[in-house]
Amino acid sequence: MRLLLTAGNVNDIVGAGELLKDLPEASYLLADKGYDASWFREGLKRRGIEPCIPFITTRKIKPPYAVNLYKRRHKIENMFSKLKDWRRIATRYDRCAHTFFSSICIACTFLFYLNL
């Protein structure tokens, strides 16, 4: 697993470009509309990963995606919801990125241990 912390004003797709080279072998990648970029989809396909990313509404050529598979993405959103239950993370008390990131890692470890 690899976690990447970006600035609050950075688009999700910028961080995805950095993580693309380190993705493990998988059949599919579930992501939201923020990751809809042609270069990202092509990078996934070169690695043998089928993107399950809905298209943004302004796209002229709308690529297909598995709607039933995309419905499983609620588990990812549930994880973020549980992570935001930690007040320190939800309100970002920490000014330094390394301290904030450490808090996220501790919370993720705790949630994983409790199997929530």
C-alpha positions in Angstrom: 0.0 0.0 0.0 1.2 3.5 -0.8 -0.2 6.7 0.5 0.5 10.1 -1.0 -0.3 13.4 0.6 -0.8 16.3 -1.8 -1.6 20.0 -1.1 -5.2 20.8 -0.5 -5.5 22.8 -3.7 -4.1 20.1 -6.0 -6.4 18.0 -8.2 -6.7 14.3 -7.5 -5.4 13.4 -11.0 -2.0 15.0 -10.2 -1.4 12.6 -7.3 -2.6 9.6 -9.4 0.1 10.2 -11.9 2.7 9.6 -9.2 1.0 6.5 -7.9 0.5 5.0 -11.4 3.9 3.4 -11.6 3.6 1.7 -8.2 0.2 0.2 -8.6 0.0 -3.6 -7.8 -1.3 -6.1 -10.3 -5.1 -5.8 -10.4 -8.0 -6.5 -12.8 -9.8 -3.2 -12.2 -9.3 0.2 -10.7 -12.3 1.9 -9.2 -12.1 5.7 -9.1 -14.4 8.7 -9.3 -14.8 11.3 -12.0 -11.8 13.2 -10.6 -9.5 10.6 -12.2 -11.1 10.7 -15.7 -8.1 11.6 -17.9 -7.2 9.9 -21.2 -3.5 9.6 -20.2 -4.4 8.0 -16.9 -6.8 5.5 -18.6 -4.1 4.6 -21.2 -1.5 4.2 -18.4 -3.8 1.7 -16.6 -4.5 -0.2 -19.8 -0.7 -0.5 -20.5 -0.3 -2.1 -17.1 -3.2 -4.5 -17.8 -5.6 -2.8 -15.4 -9.2 -2.1 -16.7 -10.3 1.4 -15.5 -13.7 1.6 -13.9 -14.0 5.4 -13.9 -17.2 7.2 -14.9 -16.7 10.0 -17.5 -17.0 13.7 -16.8 -20.1 15.2 -18.4 -18.0 17.5 -20.7 -16.2 14.6 -22.4 -17.0 14.3 -26.1 -16.1 10.7 -26.4 -17.6 8.8 -23.5 -15.6 5.7 -22.6 -17.6 2.7 -21.2 -17.3 1.6 -17.6 -18.9 -1.2 -15.6 -21.7 0.4 -13.7 -22.3 -2.7 -11.5 -18.6 -2.8 -10.5 -18.6 0.9 -9.8 -21.3 0.4 -7.3 -18.8 -1.3 -5.0 -16.9 2.0 -4.7 -19.1 2.8 -1.7 -16.7 0.8 0.4 -14.0 3.3 -0.4 -16.2 6.2 0.6 -17.1 4.4 3.8 -13.4 4.2 4.6 -13.0 7.9 4.2 -16.1 8.5 6.3 -14.6 6.5 9.1 -11.3 8.3 8.8 -13.1 11.6 9.1 -14.6 10.5 12.4 -11.1 11.3 13.8 -11.5 15.0 14.7 -7.8 15.7 14.3 -7.9 14.5 10.7 -11.2 16.0 9.7 -10.3 19.5 10.9 -6.6 19.2 10.1 -5.2 20.5 13.4 -1.6 19.8 12.4 0.2 22.5 10.4 3.0 20.3 9.2 2.3 17.9 6.4 4.5 15.1 8.0 2.5 15.4 11.3 -0.8 15.3 9.6 0.2 12.4 7.4 1.4 10.5 10.5 -2.0 11.0 12.1 -3.6 9.6 9.0 -1.3 6.5 9.1 -2.1 5.9 12.7 -5.8 6.2 12.1 -5.7 3.9 9.1 -3.7 1.3 11.1 -6.1 1.4 13.9 -9.1 1.1 11.6 -7.4 -1.8 9.8 -6.7 -3.5 13.1 -10.3 -3.2 14.2 -11.4 -4.4 10.8 -13.9 -1.6 10.4 
